[in-house]
Amino acid sequence: MKGCFIYDERLGIRLPKLEKEWETYSKQEQEEILLEWETIRGKIPDRIVELEKLINKKQAQLGEESDFIRSCALNSEIAELASIINDLWIWYRMNQTVSGRIHQ
């Protein structure tokens, strides 16, 4: 079922990419997809922690930066990392109900 997921470079995780309607997958295929997603989903908090560490490092650099252009670049990088974290939380929460199907 790894073929049902595609690596998202920006987020740093694999995301679901179903090639047909959910209902057309067999029950076993659905369970395999859900189990794979649950494994991926479980790694999202760790990915967020990695990104938060990068943000903290860049904020520390920003606090010591005197060059305006470099400060702007650091702010932009921090904003992009924060945006990635936000998107990861959306994926994590949005699919919480889907992941619950595994346990039914």
matplotlib code that plots the C-alpha trace (Angstrom):
import matplotlib.pyplot as plt

x = [0.0, 3.0, 2.0, -1.1, 1.2, 3.5, 6.3, 5.6, 9.0, 7.7, 6.1, 8.7, 6.2, 4.3, 0.7, -2.3, -2.8, -5.6, -5.9, -9.5, -12.6, -12.2, -15.3, -13.7, -10.8, -11.4, -11.8, -8.3, -6.8, -8.6, -7.2, -3.7, -4.0, -5.3, -2.5, 0.1, -1.4, -1.5, 2.2, 2.9, 0.5, 2.3, 5.5, 4.0, 4.5, 8.2, 8.5, 6.9, 9.4, 12.3, 10.8, 10.3, 14.0, 14.9, 12.6, 14.2, 17.7, 16.6, 15.0, 18.3, 20.1, 17.6, 18.1, 21.8, 21.5, 22.3, 22.0, 18.4, 18.4, 19.5, 16.9, 14.2, 15.4, 15.4, 11.9, 10.7, 12.3, 10.7, 7.3, 7.7, 8.6, 5.6, 3.4, 4.7, 4.0, 0.4, -0.1, 1.2, -1.2, -4.0, -3.1, -2.7, -6.1, -8.0, -7.3, -7.8, -11.3, -10.1, -7.5, -10.2, -11.7, -8.7, -10.0, -13.5]
y = [0.0, 2.3, 3.2, 4.9, 7.5, 10.1, 12.0, 15.7, 17.4, 20.5, 18.7, 16.0, 13.1, 10.9, 11.9, 9.8, 9.8, 7.4, 6.4, 5.5, 6.0, 4.8, 2.5, 0.6, -0.6, -4.0, -4.1, -5.5, -2.8, -0.2, -1.6, -1.7, 1.9, 3.0, 1.2, 2.7, 6.2, 5.6, 4.8, 8.0, 10.1, 8.9, 10.5, 13.9, 15.2, 14.2, 16.1, 19.2, 19.0, 19.0, 22.1, 23.9, 23.4, 25.0, 27.9, 28.4, 28.3, 30.9, 33.1, 33.0, 34.0, 36.8, 38.1, 38.6, 39.7, 43.3, 43.1, 44.1, 42.0, 38.9, 39.7, 39.8, 36.4, 34.8, 36.1, 34.7, 31.3, 31.3, 32.1, 29.2, 26.8, 27.9, 27.4, 23.9, 23.1, 24.5, 22.2, 19.2, 19.8, 20.1, 16.7, 15.2, 16.4, 16.1, 12.4, 11.6, 10.4, 8.4, 6.7, 5.8, 3.4, 1.1, 0.3, -0.5]
z = [0.0, 0.0, -3.6, -2.1, -0.6, -2.1, -0.4, 0.1, 0.0, 1.8, 4.7, 4.9, 5.2, 2.8, 2.1, 0.9, -2.8, -3.6, -7.3, -7.0, -4.8, -1.3, -1.6, -4.5, -2.4, -0.8, 3.0, 3.3, 1.1, 3.2, 6.4, 4.9, 3.8, 7.1, 9.0, 6.8, 7.3, 11.1, 11.0, 9.0, 11.1, 14.2, 13.0, 12.4, 16.0, 15.8, 12.5, 14.2, 17.0, 14.4, 12.7, 16.1, 16.8, 13.5, 14.3, 17.7, 16.1, 13.5, 16.1, 18.1, 14.9, 14.3, 17.8, 17.0, 13.4, 12.6, 8.8, 7.8, 4.6, 6.5, 9.3, 6.6, 5.2, 8.6, 9.3, 6.0, 6.8, 10.2, 8.7, 6.2, 8.9, 11.0, 7.9, 7.5, 11.1, 10.7, 7.7, 9.5, 12.4, 9.9, 8.4, 11.8, 13.1, 9.9, 9.6, 13.2, 12.4, 9.5, 11.6, 14.1, 11.5, 12.1, 15.6, 14.6]

ax = plt.figure().add_subplot(projection="3d")
ax.plot(x, y, z, "-o")
ax.set_aspect("equal")
plt.show()
